[in-house]
Amino acid sequence: MSVVMTKKLNLEKLNAQFEKSQPAEILRWAIDEFKPKVALSSSFQTESVVLLHMVSKIDPSIKVLFLETGWHFQETLEFKKEVVKRFGLTNVVELKADPKKREALGQETGGKPYEMNPDQCCYMNKVEPLQEALKGLEAWISGIRRSQSKTRKEIKIVEEYQGGLFKINPLANVTSGDIWWYIKEHKLPQHPLFEQGYLSIGCWPCTKPAQPGDDERSGRWAGKEKTECGIHTFMKPKRAAKKEMETQAEKQEGSEI
């Protein structure tokens, strides 16, 4: 990804400070620091309304990216319309896959790419459109949290990626209880499928109700080893990339002895 970036931030200091800050404070900082080259991604499910509500109070014109895969529950699309109207969001952008690639993968998989090749389906419908949308931006705001799953427990509030893009996770250290307090306190709407056990909602072919005792994302790709669609893993923070390079170098040195 080609990103022109000149900002130098003290991430260690910022993250130490933000661990004690309210999400709205972090969000305001991100918008003030990076606007207009900043965007928020949202899946428009129940927990998404917290960050979207905060954004609407700070700057409803901020670009909100929604990955329109073509496989969403109808309830999600209706909920999205409701939230956009209620919060007065004025810059929601729908990201879609290249239609030729989508058609080709559909033909290869008998019209069921989500079943025959879920990784490629996610990559084509989510990762590629997001990669394109992030070009030219300096910051990407995400609603992911550490408590959602094991794959997210190490995320920082502010991360710098290779290429110079900063990713801000204002809700990183927020718990599910905090989320629900905020929703009730501000009388925010909830996704109609939530009460049916859908704690994390993606595309309908790959989403089931979460099982008792499992993490919030247990209903995503249930029965498969897959746990992430790829939009939060296709890039690695600089710290992780550097550590991986050092590990590879150590292995290489060991093999030469």
TORKOL-4160 file (C-alpha; in steps of 0.2 Angstrom, whole numbers, padded with zeros to 4 digits, m for minus):
257
<pt num="1" X="0000" Y="0000" Z="0000"/>
<pt num="2" X="0007" Y="0017" Z="m0005"/>
<pt num="3" X="0004" Y="0030" Z="0009"/>
<pt num="4" X="0013" Y="0046" Z="0010"/>
<pt num="5" X="0015" Y="0050" Z="0028"/>
<pt num="6" X="0026" Y="0063" Z="0037"/>
<pt num="7" X="0018" Y="0063" Z="0054"/>
<pt num="8" X="0029" Y="0057" Z="0068"/>
<pt num="9" X="0020" Y="0051" Z="0084"/>
<pt num="10" X="0027" Y="0045" Z="0100"/>
<pt num="11" X="0016" Y="0029" Z="0101"/>
<pt num="12" X="0023" Y="0023" Z="0117"/>
<pt num="13" X="0018" Y="0039" Z="0126"/>
<pt num="14" X="0001" Y="0040" Z="0116"/>
<pt num="15" X="m0004" Y="0022" Z="0121"/>
<pt num="16" X="0001" Y="0025" Z="0139"/>
<pt num="17" X="m0010" Y="0040" Z="0139"/>
<pt num="18" X="m0025" Y="0033" Z="0130"/>
<pt num="19" X="m0026" Y="0018" Z="0141"/>
<pt num="20" X="m0033" Y="0030" Z="0154"/>
<pt num="21" X="m0044" Y="0040" Z="0142"/>
<pt num="22" X="m0062" Y="0039" Z="0137"/>
<pt num="23" X="m0065" Y="0032" Z="0119"/>
<pt num="24" X="m0073" Y="0049" Z="0114"/>
<pt num="25" X="m0057" Y="0058" Z="0119"/>
<pt num="26" X="m0047" Y="0046" Z="0108"/>
<pt num="27" X="m0059" Y="0048" Z="0094"/>
<pt num="28" X="m0058" Y="0067" Z="0094"/>
<pt num="29" X="m0039" Y="0067" Z="0095"/>
<pt num="30" X="m0039" Y="0055" Z="0079"/>
<pt num="31" X="m0051" Y="0066" Z="0070"/>
<pt num="32" X="m0042" Y="0083" Z="0075"/>
<pt num="33" X="m0025" Y="0075" Z="0071"/>
<pt num="34" X="m0028" Y="0067" Z="0054"/>
<pt num="35" X="m0044" Y="0075" Z="0046"/>
<pt num="36" X="m0047" Y="0075" Z="0031"/>
<pt num="37" X="m0036" Y="0060" Z="0028"/>
<pt num="38" X="m0045" Y="0049" Z="0040"/>
<pt num="39" X="m0059" Y="0036" Z="0039"/>
<pt num="40" X="m0069" Y="0025" Z="0051"/>
<pt num="41" X="m0074" Y="0007" Z="0045"/>
<pt num="42" X="m0090" Y="0000" Z="0052"/>
<pt num="43" X="m0100" Y="m0016" Z="0050"/>
<pt num="44" X="m0116" Y="m0008" Z="0057"/>
<pt num="45" X="m0120" Y="m0021" Z="0070"/>
<pt num="46" X="m0126" Y="m0018" Z="0088"/>
<pt num="47" X="m0109" Y="m0014" Z="0095"/>
<pt num="48" X="m0105" Y="m0003" Z="0080"/>
<pt num="49" X="m0117" Y="0010" Z="0086"/>
<pt num="50" X="m0106" Y="0016" Z="0100"/>
<pt num="51" X="m0092" Y="0022" Z="0089"/>
<pt num="52" X="m0104" Y="0029" Z="0076"/>
<pt num="53" X="m0114" Y="0038" Z="0089"/>
<pt num="54" X="m0098" Y="0046" Z="0096"/>
<pt num="55" X="m0092" Y="0051" Z="0078"/>
<pt num="56" X="m0109" Y="0059" Z="0075"/>
<pt num="57" X="m0107" Y="0070" Z="0090"/>
<pt num="58" X="m0089" Y="0075" Z="0085"/>
<pt num="59" X="m0090" Y="0076" Z="0066"/>
<pt num="60" X="m0104" Y="0068" Z="0057"/>
<pt num="61" X="m0095" Y="0072" Z="0040"/>
<pt num="62" X="m0081" Y="0059" Z="0044"/>
<pt num="63" X="m0080" Y="0046" Z="0030"/>
<pt num="64" X="m0088" Y="0030" Z="0036"/>
<pt num="65" X="m0083" Y="0014" Z="0026"/>
<pt num="66" X="m0095" Y="0000" Z="0024"/>
<pt num="67" X="m0090" Y="m0016" Z="0015"/>
<pt num="68" X="m0105" Y="m0021" Z="0005"/>
<pt num="69" X="m0101" Y="m0039" Z="0001"/>
<pt num="70" X="m0118" Y="m0043" Z="m0007"/>
<pt num="71" X="m0121" Y="m0057" Z="0007"/>
<pt num="72" X="m0127" Y="m0046" Z="0021"/>
<pt num="73" X="m0142" Y="m0050" Z="0031"/>
<pt num="74" X="m0157" Y="m0039" Z="0026"/>
<pt num="75" X="m0158" Y="m0035" Z="0044"/>
<pt num="76" X="m0141" Y="m0027" Z="0043"/>
<pt num="77" X="m0145" Y="m0017" Z="0028"/>
<pt num="78" X="m0160" Y="m0010" Z="0036"/>
<pt num="79" X="m0151" Y="m0007" Z="0053"/>
<pt num="80" X="m0138" Y="0003" Z="0043"/>
<pt num="81" X="m0151" Y="0014" Z="0035"/>
<pt num="82" X="m0159" Y="0017" Z="0052"/>
<pt num="83" X="m0142" Y="0022" Z="0061"/>
<pt num="84" X="m0136" Y="0033" Z="0047"/>
<pt num="85" X="m0153" Y="0043" Z="0047"/>
<pt num="86" X="m0154" Y="0044" Z="0066"/>
<pt num="87" X="m0136" Y="0049" Z="0069"/>
<pt num="88" X="m0136" Y="0061" Z="0054"/>
<pt num="89" X="m0120" Y="0053" Z="0046"/>
<pt num="90" X="m0117" Y="0062" Z="0029"/>
<pt num="91" X="m0102" Y="0053" Z="0022"/>
<pt num="92" X="m0105" Y="0034" Z="0022"/>
<pt num="93" X="m0096" Y="0025" Z="0008"/>
<pt num="94" X="m0100" Y="0008" Z="0002"/>
<pt num="95" X="m0085" Y="m0003" Z="m0004"/>
<pt num="96" X="m0088" Y="m0017" Z="m0016"/>
<pt num="97" X="m0078" Y="m0030" Z="m0025"/>
<pt num="98" X="m0073" Y="m0029" Z="m0043"/>
<pt num="99" X="m0088" Y="m0036" Z="m0052"/>
<pt num="100" X="m0078" Y="m0046" Z="m0064"/>
<pt num="101" X="m0068" Y="m0054" Z="m0050"/>
<pt num="102" X="m0084" Y="m0058" Z="m0041"/>
<pt num="103" X="m0092" Y="m0066" Z="m0056"/>
<pt num="104" X="m0077" Y="m0076" Z="m0060"/>
<pt num="105" X="m0075" Y="m0083" Z="m0042"/>
<pt num="106" X="m0094" Y="m0086" Z="m0042"/>
<pt num="107" X="m0092" Y="m0097" Z="m0058"/>
<pt num="108" X="m0077" Y="m0106" Z="m0050"/>
<pt num="109" X="m0087" Y="m0110" Z="m0034"/>
<pt num="110" X="m0104" Y="m0114" Z="m0041"/>
<pt num="111" X="m0111" Y="m0098" Z="m0034"/>
<pt num="112" X="m0105" Y="m0102" Z="m0016"/>
<pt num="113" X="m0088" Y="m0094" Z="m0014"/>
<pt num="114" X="m0092" Y="m0092" Z="0005"/>
<pt num="115" X="m0093" Y="m0111" Z="0006"/>
<pt num="116" X="m0080" Y="m0117" Z="m0007"/>
<pt num="117" X="m0067" Y="m0104" Z="m0004"/>
<pt num="118" X="m0071" Y="m0093" Z="0011"/>
<pt num="119" X="m0054" Y="m0085" Z="0012"/>
<pt num="120" X="m0054" Y="m0080" Z="m0006"/>
<pt num="121" X="m0072" Y="m0074" Z="m0004"/>
<pt num="122" X="m0067" Y="m0062" Z="0011"/>
<pt num="123" X="m0051" Y="m0056" Z="0002"/>
<pt num="124" X="m0061" Y="m0051" Z="m0014"/>
<pt num="125" X="m0076" Y="m0044" Z="m0005"/>
<pt num="126" X="m0068" Y="m0036" Z="0010"/>
<pt num="127" X="m0049" Y="m0035" Z="0010"/>
<pt num="128" X="m0046" Y="m0028" Z="m0008"/>
<pt num="129" X="m0060" Y="m0015" Z="m0008"/>
<pt num="130" X="m0053" Y="m0009" Z="0009"/>
<pt num="131" X="m0035" Y="m0008" Z="0003"/>
<pt num="132" X="m0041" Y="0003" Z="m0011"/>
<pt num="133" X="m0051" Y="0014" Z="0000"/>
<pt num="134" X="m0036" Y="0017" Z="0012"/>
<pt num="135" X="m0025" Y="0023" Z="m0001"/>
<pt num="136" X="m0021" Y="0041" Z="0002"/>
<pt num="137" X="m0027" Y="0041" Z="0020"/>
<pt num="138" X="m0016" Y="0044" Z="0035"/>
<pt num="139" X="m0027" Y="0036" Z="0048"/>
<pt num="140" X="m0040" Y="0022" Z="0049"/>
<pt num="141" X="m0052" Y="0021" Z="0064"/>
<pt num="142" X="m0058" Y="0004" Z="0069"/>
<pt num="143" X="m0070" Y="m0002" Z="0082"/>
<pt num="144" X="m0061" Y="m0019" Z="0086"/>
<pt num="145" X="m0059" Y="m0023" Z="0105"/>
<pt num="146" X="m0046" Y="m0034" Z="0114"/>
<pt num="147" X="m0060" Y="m0044" Z="0123"/>
<pt num="148" X="m0069" Y="m0049" Z="0107"/>
<pt num="149" X="m0057" Y="m0064" Z="0103"/>
<pt num="150" X="m0040" Y="m0072" Z="0106"/>
<pt num="151" X="m0034" Y="m0065" Z="0089"/>
<pt num="152" X="m0037" Y="m0047" Z="0095"/>
<pt num="153" X="m0031" Y="m0047" Z="0113"/>
<pt num="154" X="m0014" Y="m0039" Z="0109"/>
<pt num="155" X="m0020" Y="m0024" Z="0099"/>
<pt num="156" X="m0014" Y="m0007" Z="0104"/>
<pt num="157" X="m0025" Y="0009" Z="0104"/>
<pt num="158" X="m0014" Y="0017" Z="0091"/>
<pt num="159" X="m0004" Y="0007" Z="0079"/>
<pt num="160" X="0008" Y="0012" Z="0065"/>
<pt num="161" X="0008" Y="0000" Z="0050"/>
<pt num="162" X="0021" Y="m0002" Z="0036"/>
<pt num="163" X="0018" Y="0011" Z="0023"/>
<pt num="164" X="0014" Y="0025" Z="0036"/>
<pt num="165" X="m0004" Y="0022" Z="0039"/>
<pt num="166" X="m0010" Y="0024" Z="0057"/>
<pt num="167" X="m0024" Y="0013" Z="0064"/>
<pt num="168" X="m0033" Y="0019" Z="0079"/>
<pt num="169" X="m0044" Y="0007" Z="0090"/>
<pt num="170" X="m0053" Y="0019" Z="0102"/>
<pt num="171" X="m0062" Y="0004" Z="0110"/>
<pt num="172" X="m0047" Y="m0007" Z="0112"/>
<pt num="173" X="m0048" Y="m0009" Z="0131"/>
<pt num="174" X="m0067" Y="m0007" Z="0132"/>
<pt num="175" X="m0077" Y="m0022" Z="0138"/>
<pt num="176" X="m0094" Y="m0029" Z="0132"/>
<pt num="177" X="m0101" Y="m0022" Z="0149"/>
<pt num="178" X="m0095" Y="m0005" Z="0145"/>
<pt num="179" X="m0103" Y="m0006" Z="0127"/>
<pt num="180" X="m0120" Y="m0010" Z="0134"/>
<pt num="181" X="m0119" Y="0003" Z="0147"/>
<pt num="182" X="m0116" Y="0016" Z="0134"/>
<pt num="183" X="m0130" Y="0009" Z="0122"/>
<pt num="184" X="m0143" Y="0010" Z="0137"/>
<pt num="185" X="m0137" Y="0027" Z="0143"/>
<pt num="186" X="m0139" Y="0035" Z="0126"/>
<pt num="187" X="m0154" Y="0024" Z="0121"/>
<pt num="188" X="m0146" Y="0018" Z="0105"/>
<pt num="189" X="m0154" Y="0005" Z="0094"/>
<pt num="190" X="m0148" Y="m0013" Z="0093"/>
<pt num="191" X="m0147" Y="m0024" Z="0078"/>
<pt num="192" X="m0163" Y="m0035" Z="0076"/>
<pt num="193" X="m0154" Y="m0051" Z="0076"/>
<pt num="194" X="m0144" Y="m0048" Z="0092"/>
<pt num="195" X="m0158" Y="m0055" Z="0103"/>
<pt num="196" X="m0158" Y="m0071" Z="0093"/>
<pt num="197" X="m0140" Y="m0074" Z="0099"/>
<pt num="198" X="m0130" Y="m0066" Z="0085"/>
<pt num="199" X="m0117" Y="m0057" Z="0095"/>
<pt num="200" X="m0106" Y="m0054" Z="0080"/>
<pt num="201" X="m0114" Y="m0052" Z="0063"/>
<pt num="202" X="m0105" Y="m0053" Z="0046"/>
<pt num="203" X="m0112" Y="m0061" Z="0030"/>
<pt num="204" X="m0127" Y="m0072" Z="0032"/>
<pt num="205" X="m0119" Y="m0088" Z="0025"/>
<pt num="206" X="m0105" Y="m0087" Z="0037"/>
<pt num="207" X="m0113" Y="m0081" Z="0053"/>
<pt num="208" X="m0123" Y="m0091" Z="0066"/>
<pt num="209" X="m0128" Y="m0087" Z="0084"/>
<pt num="210" X="m0114" Y="m0087" Z="0097"/>
<pt num="211" X="m0113" Y="m0102" Z="0108"/>
<pt num="212" X="m0114" Y="m0100" Z="0127"/>
<pt num="213" X="m0097" Y="m0099" Z="0135"/>
<pt num="214" X="m0088" Y="m0095" Z="0119"/>
<pt num="215" X="m0081" Y="m0078" Z="0114"/>
<pt num="216" X="m0092" Y="m0065" Z="0105"/>
<pt num="217" X="m0086" Y="m0070" Z="0088"/>
<pt num="218" X="m0088" Y="m0089" Z="0090"/>
<pt num="219" X="m0103" Y="m0088" Z="0078"/>
<pt num="220" X="m0092" Y="m0082" Z="0063"/>
<pt num="221" X="m0086" Y="m0096" Z="0052"/>
<pt num="222" X="m0092" Y="m0109" Z="0065"/>
<pt num="223" X="m0084" Y="m0126" Z="0063"/>
<pt num="224" X="m0070" Y="m0119" Z="0053"/>
<pt num="225" X="m0052" Y="m0114" Z="0058"/>
<pt num="226" X="m0055" Y="m0097" Z="0050"/>
<pt num="227" X="m0058" Y="m0083" Z="0063"/>
<pt num="228" X="m0054" Y="m0067" Z="0054"/>
<pt num="229" X="m0060" Y="m0060" Z="0037"/>
<pt num="230" X="m0043" Y="m0052" Z="0034"/>
<pt num="231" X="m0047" Y="m0034" Z="0035"/>
<pt num="232" X="m0038" Y="m0033" Z="0052"/>
<pt num="233" X="m0024" Y="m0045" Z="0048"/>
<pt num="234" X="m0019" Y="m0041" Z="0030"/>
<pt num="235" X="m0007" Y="m0027" Z="0036"/>
<pt num="236" X="0005" Y="m0029" Z="0051"/>
<pt num="237" X="0009" Y="m0016" Z="0064"/>
<pt num="238" X="0027" Y="m0010" Z="0062"/>
<pt num="239" X="0031" Y="m0018" Z="0079"/>
<pt num="240" X="0025" Y="m0035" Z="0074"/>
<pt num="241" X="0033" Y="m0034" Z="0056"/>
<pt num="242" X="0050" Y="m0029" Z="0064"/>
<pt num="243" X="0049" Y="m0043" Z="0077"/>
<pt num="244" X="0045" Y="m0056" Z="0063"/>
<pt num="245" X="0060" Y="m0050" Z="0053"/>
<pt num="246" X="0071" Y="m0051" Z="0068"/>
<pt num="247" X="0065" Y="m0069" Z="0071"/>
<pt num="248" X="0068" Y="m0074" Z="0053"/>
<pt num="249" X="0085" Y="m0067" Z="0054"/>
<pt num="250" X="0089" Y="m0077" Z="0070"/>
<pt num="251" X="0083" Y="m0092" Z="0061"/>
<pt num="252" X="0094" Y="m0089" Z="0046"/>
<pt num="253" X="0109" Y="m0086" Z="0057"/>
<pt num="254" X="0106" Y="m0102" Z="0066"/>
<pt num="255" X="0105" Y="m0112" Z="0050"/>
<pt num="256" X="0122" Y="m0105" Z="0044"/>
<pt num="257" X="0131" Y="m0110" Z="0060"/>
